[in-house]
Amino acid sequence: MMGNDTRNRLKPPDNPDCVVAKTTTHSNGSYPSDPANPRVKFAMIAVDIGGDEVEGATATFEPKGAIFLALNLGSKIPPEGSKVICHRMNGRWTFSF
């Protein structure tokens, strides 16, 4: 049986218990870019945040897992590679930028 820490670190699409994920936006063919229509789905990759556990240390962001889609609920198009927090609601991933 997996402990909570291990389960929470699994890539979001494969972990039914995960409701929040640290992610970056990713181009998976054609990146959405129409500023008149920012509320579309974006390809995302979950990331692990690393670095030394001391105040002032620089964080590292390592991609982890498969690409999944998340709907932008915000009013702007995030630049490719933007770091965002995704939330799962009713089985769908969302974020706000």
Buried (B, 14 or more C-beta within 10 A) or exposed (E): EEEEEEEBBBBBBEBEEBEEBBBBBBEEEEBBEEEEEBEEBBBBBBBEEEEEEEEEEEEEBEEBBEBBBBBBEBEEBBEBEBEBEBBBEEEEBBBBB
